[in-house]
Amino acid sequence: MSARRLALLVALVLGVAVLAVIVVVTPGELIPTPPGGRTPVDPSATFSPAEMERANSFAAARRPASLAALLLSLLVSAVFGLTRAGAAVIRAVARPLGGGWAWQALLGTVALVVIGRLATLPLSAYGEVVRHRYGLSTRSWGLWVRDVATSTAISAGVTALVVLAVVALARWAPRTWWAWAAAGTAGLVVAGSFLYPLVIEPAFNRFEPMPPSALRSELFALAERSGTPVDDVLVADASRRTTALNAYVSGFGSSRRIVVYDTLLDRLPDAQIESIVAHELGHVANRDVLTGTLIGALGSAAAVALLGWLLGWTPLLRRAGADGPGDPRIIGLLLFLVAAGTLLSTPVQDGVSRRVEARADLHALDLTGDPAGFAGVQRELGVANLSDPDPPAAWQWFFGTHPTTAQRVAFATDWTRVHGR
C-alpha cells in the first residue's frame, strides 16, 4: 500500500473513532417527558417586548458582519492556498534572511496569518463599534488594539512553530511525516488543554482571589457537593472589556479553580451566581473538558492524516506552486485546508456542544434544586449578554454553541414538572 493511501486509511479509521466517541459521550434525552408534553419554547414568555427588540436589533447589526468576516477570511486563505500568491509571499518575506526553508516556514506562516487578520480587521472594528453602541463593550480602543495584537501574535507564533515542525518532518520523513505530525498534533491538543488556563488566560485578564465572604464559602461548598472540589475562587477583571456576565471552572486536579467575572458580583444576587457556577461545575462532574480534549486529539490526528493524503495530490500542489509537503511554499495551501476543514466541522462540534451544555444545565438544577433561580439567571444572562432570543434555525444549527435562553427556561420548567414541584 502506498504511503498516501495509508494516510487516507488512517484518517478514515480515526474519523470513525471520533464519531464513535461522540456517539457514546453525547447525551440523549436528559429528563423524561413531563405529563402533558414538553413545555413550548417561547422567547416572548421570557423577555419583555423591549428586551426582545433590543436583542434582535443587536443580532441584526452583528450577524451580517460576523458572516462577512468568516467568508472573507476563507476567501483570503483560498487566494493564498489555491494560487501561487501564497508561495510568492513566503519567498519574499524570507529573502532578506537568506530564503532558507526554515525562515520561509516561520516568516511565511506569520505573514499569511497577519495578512488574513488585517483583511478582516475593519469588520472586527465594526463589530466592536456595535458592541459599544449597545453597551456590551467597555474597552477603550487602545485596549481593543492591544487585545487584537496579543491574540494575533499568539495565533501567528503558535501556528508558525507548528507549521515549521510539519515542514521539517516532511523533509526528514517524506513518506511518513503525516503519522509523526498526527501524533504530535494530538499531543499538542492535550498539552494546550492543560496549559491554556496558565498561559493564555492571564494574557487577557487579571485574576484575584475572591475576598472572604458568604458567597465564597458557598461556592466552595457547592463544589464539594458536586464532587468536584476546587483549589480557589478567583475574580476576573472582565469589566475592563465588557458588561457581559459569565463564570467558568478552569484547570485540572489541584489547579482547578472557579473564576467569576466581576460583572456578576456587581449585578446578580448570590443565589443566581451559585446557579451559574453549578452549571460550570457540571462540566467538571461530567468530564466534559477531558472528553472534549480526547475528541480534539483524535480529530486533529485524523485531520493531519487526511492532509497527508491531500498534500500528495499533484494537481493541488501545482495550484499552490509547491513541490510537496516538505516545500515551505505549501504553507498557504496547508492553512487553507485547515480553515476549510474547521468550517466544515463546525456544525458537528456545535451540535455536541449544545447537548453537553444542556446536560450541565441539568446538573445545575439537580445540584441547587432551584429551578426558579435557574430560569431567572438565564433570563438575566440573556438580557445582559444580548443573546439572540430567537435565532434563525439554520444559524443556530451551524453556529449555536448553547441552547437558546428560551430553550433553557423551558427545560427548567420541564424539570420542575418531572419532579412534581
C-alpha positions in Angstrom: 0.0 0.0 0.0 1.3 3.4 -0.9 2.0 6.0 1.8 -0.7 8.2 0.5 -3.4 5.5 0.6 -2.2 4.5 4.1 -2.7 8.1 5.2 -6.3 8.1 3.9 -7.0 4.7 5.6 -5.7 6.1 8.9 -7.7 9.2 8.5 -10.9 7.2 8.0 -10.2 4.9 11.0 -9.5 7.9 13.2 -12.6 9.7 11.9 -14.7 6.6 12.7 -13.1 6.6 16.2 -14.1 10.3 16.7 -17.6 9.6 15.6 -17.8 6.6 17.9 -16.6 8.7 20.9 -19.1 11.5 20.0 -22.0 9.0 19.8 -21.0 7.5 23.2 -20.4 10.7 25.2 -23.1 12.9 23.7 -26.1 12.8 26.0 -29.6 12.0 24.6 -32.8 12.8 26.4 -31.9 14.2 29.7 -35.2 14.0 31.5 -38.4 12.1 30.8 -41.2 13.9 29.0 -43.4 15.5 31.7 -47.1 14.9 31.9 -48.8 16.8 29.2 -45.7 17.0 27.0 -42.7 19.3 26.7 -43.0 23.0 27.6 -43.3 25.1 24.4 -40.2 27.2 23.7 -41.5 30.8 23.7 -39.0 33.7 23.8 -41.8 36.2 24.3 -42.6 34.5 27.6 -39.0 35.0 28.8 -38.2 38.5 27.6 -40.2 41.7 27.5 -41.1 43.2 24.1 -38.4 45.9 24.7 -35.8 43.4 25.6 -36.7 41.3 22.5 -36.5 44.3 20.2 -33.1 45.3 21.6 -31.6 41.8 21.4 -33.0 41.3 17.9 -31.6 44.7 16.8 -28.2 43.8 18.1 -28.2 40.5 16.3 -29.3 42.1 13.1 -26.4 44.6 13.3 -23.8 42.0 14.3 -24.8 38.8 12.3 -24.0 40.1 8.7 -20.6 41.4 9.8 -19.7 38.1 11.5 -20.7 36.1 8.5 -18.9 38.5 6.1 -15.7 38.2 8.3 -15.9 34.4 8.2 -16.3 34.3 4.4 -13.7 37.0 3.8 -11.2 35.1 6.0 -11.9 31.9 4.0 -11.6 33.8 0.7 -8.2 35.3 1.6 -7.0 31.9 2.7 -8.1 30.4 -0.6 -6.3 33.0 -2.6 -3.0 32.2 -0.8 -3.7 28.5 -0.8 -5.1 27.8 -4.2 -2.9 30.1 -6.2 0.8 30.9 -6.4 0.3 34.1 -4.4 1.0 32.4 -1.1 4.3 31.0 -2.4 5.3 34.4 -3.6 4.7 36.0 -0.2 6.5 33.2 1.6 9.6 33.6 -0.6 9.5 37.4 -0.4 9.4 37.6 3.4 12.2 35.1 3.9 14.5 36.5 1.2 16.2 39.2 3.5 17.3 36.4 5.8 18.7 34.2 3.1 15.5 32.5 2.0 16.2 29.2 3.7 13.3 26.7 4.1 13.1 27.2 7.9 12.8 31.0 7.5 10.2 30.5 4.8 8.2 28.3 7.1 8.4 30.6 10.1 8.1 34.0 8.5 5.8 32.9 5.7 3.3 31.5 8.2 3.4 34.6 10.3 3.0 36.8 7.2 -0.1 34.8 5.9 -1.7 34.8 9.4 -1.2 38.5 9.9 -2.4 39.3 6.4 -5.6 37.3 7.0 -6.2 39.1 10.3 -5.6 42.5 8.7 -8.1 41.7 5.9 -10.9 41.1 8.5 -9.8 43.9 10.8 -12.3 46.5 9.5 -15.2 44.1 10.1 -13.8 43.3 13.6 -13.7 47.0 14.3 -17.2 47.4 13.1 -18.3 44.6 15.5 -16.6 46.5 18.4 -18.4 49.6 17.4 -21.7 47.7 17.6 -20.8 46.3 21.0 -20.0 49.8 22.2 -23.3 51.1 20.8 -25.3 48.6 22.7 -23.3 48.9 25.9 -21.8 45.4 25.7 -18.2 46.5 25.4 -16.4 48.8 27.8 -13.0 48.5 26.2 -11.1 51.6 25.2 -9.8 51.5 21.6 -6.3 51.3 22.9 -7.2 48.1 24.9 -9.0 46.7 21.8 -5.9 47.2 19.7 -3.8 45.6 22.4 -6.2 42.6 22.6 -6.2 42.2 18.8 -2.4 42.4 18.7 -2.0 39.9 21.5 -4.3 37.4 20.1 -2.8 37.7 16.6 0.7 37.4 18.0 -0.2 34.2 19.9 -2.0 32.7 16.9 0.7 33.5 14.5 3.5 32.4 16.8 2.0 29.1 17.7 0.9 28.4 14.1 4.3 29.2 12.8 6.0 26.8 15.2 3.5 24.0 14.3 4.0 24.6 10.6 7.8 24.6 10.9 7.6 21.3 12.7 5.3 19.8 10.0 7.6 21.0 7.1 10.7 19.7 9.0 9.0 16.3 9.5 8.1 16.2 5.8 11.7 16.9 4.8 13.0 14.3 7.3 10.5 11.6 6.6 8.8 12.3 3.2 6.6 9.1 3.3 5.6 9.0 7.0 5.7 12.7 8.0 1.9 12.8 8.4 2.0 9.9 11.0 4.6 11.8 13.2 2.7 15.1 12.7 -0.6 13.4 13.7 0.9 12.1 16.9 2.5 15.4 17.7 -0.7 17.4 17.0 -2.7 15.1 19.2 -0.2 15.7 22.0 -0.3 19.4 21.4 -4.1 19.4 21.8 -3.7 17.6 25.2 -0.9 19.9 26.4 -2.9 23.0 25.3 -5.9 21.9 27.3 -3.8 21.9 30.4 -1.7 24.9 29.7 -4.4 27.3 28.5 -5.6 28.4 31.9 -2.0 29.0 33.0 -0.6 30.7 29.8 -3.4 32.2 27.7 -6.0 33.4 30.2 -3.5 35.7 32.1 -2.7 37.4 28.8 -6.1 39.0 28.7 -7.4 39.2 32.3 -6.1 39.7 35.8 -7.3 37.3 38.5 -7.6 38.0 42.2 -8.8 35.6 45.0 -12.4 36.4 45.9 -12.3 38.1 49.4 -13.7 36.0 52.3 -17.5 36.2 52.1 -20.6 34.1 52.4 -20.6 33.7 48.6 -17.0 32.4 48.5 -17.8 29.8 51.2 -20.9 28.7 49.5 -19.1 28.2 46.2 -16.5 26.0 47.9 -19.4 24.1 49.5 -21.2 23.8 46.1 -18.1 22.3 44.5 -17.8 19.8 47.4 -21.4 18.8 46.9 -20.8 18.4 43.2 -18.0 16.0 43.9 -15.5 18.4 42.2 -13.6 20.3 44.9 -11.7 23.4 43.8 -8.4 25.0 44.9 -9.6 28.6 44.8 -12.3 31.0 43.8 -11.0 33.9 41.7 -12.5 37.1 40.3 -11.6 38.2 36.8 -11.4 41.9 35.9 -13.8 41.4 32.9 -15.4 44.8 33.4 -12.4 46.4 31.7 -13.7 44.9 28.5 -17.4 44.1 28.8 -20.6 44.3 30.7 -21.3 40.6 29.8 -21.9 38.1 32.7 -20.0 34.9 33.0 -18.3 32.4 35.2 -16.3 29.2 34.5 -14.2 26.5 36.0 -10.7 26.0 34.7 -7.7 23.9 35.5 -7.3 20.2 36.5 -6.9 18.5 39.8 -5.0 20.6 42.3 -5.0 23.6 39.9 -8.8 23.7 39.4 -10.4 27.0 40.3 -13.8 28.7 39.9 -13.5 32.0 38.0 -16.2 34.6 38.4 -16.5 37.8 36.3 -16.5 40.9 38.4 -19.6 42.0 36.5 -21.5 39.1 38.1 -20.7 40.4 41.6 -22.0 43.8 40.7 -25.3 42.7 39.1 -26.6 39.4 40.4 -27.6 38.1 43.8 -25.6 35.3 45.4 -28.2 32.6 44.6 -28.1 33.3 40.9 -24.3 33.3 40.8 -24.4 29.9 42.5 -26.7 28.6 39.8 -24.2 29.7 37.1 -21.3 28.1 38.9 -23.3 24.9 39.4 -23.7 24.7 35.6 -19.9 25.1 35.2 -19.3 22.5 37.8 -21.5 20.2 35.8 -18.9 20.3 33.0 -16.3 19.1 35.5 -18.5 16.5 37.0 -19.3 15.1 33.6 -15.6 15.3 32.5 -16.6 17.4 29.5 -13.2 19.1 29.2 -11.4 15.7 29.3 -13.8 14.3 26.8 -13.5 17.3 24.6 -9.7 17.0 24.7 -10.0 13.4 23.7 -12.2 14.3 20.8 -10.0 17.2 19.8 -6.8 15.0 19.9 -8.4 12.2 17.8 -10.0 14.7 15.4 -6.7 16.6 14.9 -4.8 13.4 14.3 -7.5 12.4 11.7 -7.2 15.8 10.1 -3.4 15.6 9.8 -3.7 12.1 8.3 -6.2 13.5 5.8 -3.7 16.3 5.0 -1.1 13.6 4.3 -3.4 12.2 1.6 -4.5 15.6 0.2 -0.9 17.1 0.1 0.2 14.2 -2.0 -2.2 15.1 -4.8 -0.2 16.6 -7.7 -2.8 18.9 -9.2 -3.4 20.5 -5.8 0.4 21.0 -5.3 0.7 22.6 -8.7 -2.0 25.1 -7.9 -0.1 26.2 -4.8 3.2 26.2 -6.7 4.8 23.7 -4.3 6.7 20.5 -4.9 5.5 18.6 -1.9 4.8 18.7 1.9 8.5 19.4 2.6 8.4 22.6 0.4 7.6 25.6 2.5 5.7 27.1 -0.4 2.9 24.7 0.5 2.1 26.7 3.7 -0.7 28.7 2.1 -2.4 25.5 0.9 -2.0 23.9 4.3 -3.6 26.9 6.1 -6.5 26.9 3.6 -7.2 23.2 4.1 -7.2 23.6 7.9 -9.5 26.6 7.7 -11.9 24.8 5.3 -11.9 21.7 7.5 -12.6 23.7 10.6 -15.5 25.4 9.0 -17.0 22.1 7.7 -16.7 20.5 11.2 -18.3 23.4 13.0 -22.0 22.1 12.9 -20.9 18.8 14.4 -18.9 20.5 17.1 -21.7 22.9 17.9 -24.3 20.2 17.9 -22.3 18.2 20.5 -21.7 21.4 22.5 -25.4 22.2 22.7 -26.2 18.8 24.2 -23.3 19.0 26.6 -24.4 22.4 27.8 -27.9 21.1 28.3 -26.5 18.3 30.5 -24.6 20.9 32.5 -27.9 22.8 33.0 -29.4 19.6 34.3 -26.5 19.3 36.8 -27.2 22.8 38.0 -30.8 22.1 38.5 -30.1 18.9 40.4 -27.4 20.4 42.5 -29.2 23.6 43.5 -32.8 22.3 43.4 -33.8 25.9 42.4 -35.5 25.9 39.0 -36.9 29.4 39.6 -33.4 30.7 40.3 -32.0 28.9 37.3 -34.7 30.4 35.0 -34.2 33.8 36.5 -30.4 33.8 36.0 -30.8 32.5 32.4 -33.0 35.5 31.7 -30.5 37.8 33.3 -27.7 36.4 31.2 -29.8 36.7 28.1 -30.5 40.3 28.8 -27.0 41.3 29.9 -25.2 39.4 27.1 -27.8 40.5 24.4 -28.3 36.8 23.4 -30.3 36.3 20.3 -33.7 35.4 21.7 -34.9 33.5 18.6 -32.1 33.0 16.1 -32.8 31.5 12.6 -32.9 27.7 12.7 -30.0 27.4 10.2 -27.9 29.9 12.2 -28.5 28.1 15.5 -27.7 24.8 13.9 -24.4 26.0 12.4 -23.2 28.5 15.0 -25.1 27.9 18.2 -22.9 26.5 20.9 -25.6 26.7 23.6 -29.3 26.2 23.7 -31.2 29.5 23.4 -32.3 31.2 26.6 -36.0 30.3 25.9 -35.0 26.6 25.4 -33.1 26.6 28.7 -36.0 28.2 30.6 -38.4 25.7 29.0 -36.0 22.9 30.2 -36.2 24.2 33.7 -39.9 24.2 33.6 -39.9 20.6 32.4 -37.5 19.7 35.2 -39.9 21.2 37.7 -42.9 19.3 36.3 -41.0 16.0 36.2 -40.1 16.4 39.8 -43.6 17.5 40.8 -42.6 20.9 42.0 
